[in-house]
Amino acid sequence: MSDQQCSRLSWADPVGQAQQVFRLALTALSRPAQAHAFVPCPADTAADELPAGLSPELAALALSLCDNETTVWLAPGLDTEDVRAWFRFHCGTVMVA
């Protein structure tokens, strides 16, 4: 994944969009019987450029919840070099095996 690809996957308004996704995540967790959609999903416009296995919804949650102090473990099916590179570039996360 090149830096040019990564820059197109970033949010235009990181603070505002992270707050929207965080609020939606809290709402979804507090009302588990209801379906919730990420609208607007910040990564929708570049969904075809996300690494394989990383959905726009998961990317939005990662961008809003992860930072350079967050340690991230990826499930075996999602643990690829492209996904790890995406997390390192966008979130600055520490990846664990």
C-alpha positions in Angstrom: 0.0 0.0 0.0 1.6 3.3 -1.1 1.4 6.5 0.9 -0.7 8.0 -1.9 -3.3 5.3 -1.5 -3.2 5.8 2.3 -3.8 9.6 2.0 -7.0 9.1 0.0 -8.4 6.9 2.9 -8.1 9.6 5.5 -10.9 11.7 6.9 -11.3 15.3 5.8 -12.5 16.3 9.3 -10.9 13.8 11.7 -12.3 15.2 14.9 -15.9 15.7 13.8 -16.1 12.4 11.9 -14.5 10.5 14.7 -17.0 12.0 17.1 -19.9 10.9 14.8 -18.6 7.3 14.6 -17.9 7.1 18.3 -21.4 8.4 19.2 -22.9 5.8 16.8 -20.8 3.0 18.3 -22.0 4.0 21.8 -25.6 4.1 20.6 -25.3 0.7 18.9 -23.7 -0.8 22.0 -26.5 0.6 24.2 -29.3 -0.7 21.9 -28.1 -4.1 20.7 -31.4 -5.2 19.4 -31.6 -2.4 16.8 -29.7 -2.3 13.5 -27.5 0.7 13.1 -25.8 2.0 9.9 -22.8 4.1 9.5 -24.2 7.1 7.6 -22.2 8.8 6.4 -19.4 6.3 6.6 -16.2 8.3 6.2 -14.4 5.5 4.3 -17.3 4.8 1.8 -15.7 6.8 -1.0 -12.5 4.8 -0.8 -14.1 1.4 0.2 -12.6 -0.3 -2.9 -9.1 0.9 -1.8 -9.3 -0.6 1.7 -7.2 -3.7 2.3 -9.0 -7.0 1.8 -11.1 -7.9 4.8 -11.3 -4.4 6.2 -14.8 -3.1 5.7 -15.7 0.7 5.7 -17.4 0.2 9.0 -14.4 -1.4 10.7 -12.1 1.2 9.2 -14.4 4.0 10.6 -14.3 2.4 14.1 -10.6 2.0 13.9 -10.1 5.6 13.0 -12.3 6.8 15.8 -11.1 4.4 18.6 -7.4 3.7 17.9 -4.4 6.0 18.3 -0.7 5.7 18.9 -1.3 4.5 22.5 -3.6 1.7 21.3 -2.4 -1.9 21.0 -4.2 -3.8 18.3 -4.5 -7.6 17.8 -5.9 -8.7 14.5 -7.8 -12.0 14.0 -5.9 -14.5 11.8 -8.2 -13.9 8.8 -7.6 -10.1 9.0 -3.9 -10.2 9.9 -2.2 -9.3 6.6 0.6 -6.9 5.9 -1.8 -4.5 4.0 -4.1 -4.3 7.0 -1.2 -3.9 9.4 0.2 -1.1 7.2 -3.2 0.6 7.1 -3.5 0.6 10.9 0.0 1.8 11.4 -0.4 4.6 8.8 -3.9 5.9 9.8 -4.0 5.2 13.5 -0.3 4.9 14.5 -1.2 1.8 16.5 1.1 -0.7 18.0 0.5 -4.1 16.4 0.9 -7.3 18.4 1.2 -10.8 17.0 
